[in-house]
Amino acid sequence: MNTSPATEATRTTEATDVSELARLKVMHNGEKEQLTFSDAEFERRLAGLRAIMAARQIDAVILTSYHGIKYYSDFLFTTFGRSYALVVTALDSVTVTANIDAGMPWRTSYGENVIYTDWRRDNYYFALQEVLRQRNVTARRIGVEDDALPLLNRQRIQDAFPDAELVDVSLDAMRQRMIKSAEEIAVITHGARIADLGGEAIREAIREGVSEYEVALAGTEAMVHEIARTFPLREVRDTWVWFQSGLNTDGAHNWATTRKLRRGDILSLNCFPMTSGYYTALERTLFLGEPDARSRELWEINVQVHERGLELIKPGAVCKDIAAELNEIYISHGLLANRTFGYGHSFGVLSHYYGREAGLELREDIDTVLEPGMVVSMEPMITIPEGEPGAGGYREHDIVVIGEDTTEDITKFPYGPEHNIIPA
């Protein structure tokens, strides 16, 4: 485990005025906890970032995004309007966290930690300066993440280091995150399994007259319990379910409501277990009772696209080529205009409020070649507007791990009309 000198020890003497309180603290409160990944895994990631730094002649990197800080340190912050950072130099890494979190960031992160307090408005930026000053780093080029750095904060970092050039490293870091290690794939595989369990709990909870949010709660509870069993020494947080019915199925990211299920409803099951900041998903179309002929036809067309998409995901395939071929199936049925988003995306440190590996999406404008170690979804969706036959949103979602010569679909929950018509 890498360490660094204490920035300023926590003051224990009695203070009589706010001006006497420390600007910065080091709070090694308790012991380091077991992290999601091994020390060797974090050193591998940091070595990758340092290779980027060397290639671009960068003296230090100040990561400020949820996904950047989490990926390289394992710490996932809660912002509430405060700023956080991970400062990476050639020799070590230091999380910069708010006093309100006390010793938790140090316990749950790889590397050192310094705490900034609220007693002066600029303490966060002072902490960034102190981390580099105490390491004798005179930064002429500093890496930042322009994809997740507000302009005001960027300017304040620039003001804190007036002699340095700020260099965007977000795309380079994203490319590093796109290739998963064996340890990452193990976590993602657990997530897919846990999503399947959430799907089973949801299917058991579906019945006429129950509210969408009540069904969603059943799936969330099942997944949270299994996450706690599987990762007993990690934080339990952020898992959720979007369960939709009827008109509410028209969008993939529609939250559950108080609407009660009715016989004949189209349903959309969406499970999102968050395993230590790592997102996985299960999405399925269902019907409460036998669907009408047009609804079943649309469902089967979307399943056809889904199955062909799973076949196309393989090492050497190009993202935009997969999208183009699947488009042809929709075109043949007059449904291309009913598509609502890309056919799939990468997995890793992301959720509905942070993170995205935009360079690995199955869309017409992405020319990334699929490689071993990548993990992508196949999730075709069409939406038929209300008032038209078969109205509703149809969506299936599987997760595929790409190996050297083969692929593995780690989603096991069944899809299609043969499995997901719920008796009413």
Disulfide bonds with the S-S distance in Angstrom:
none
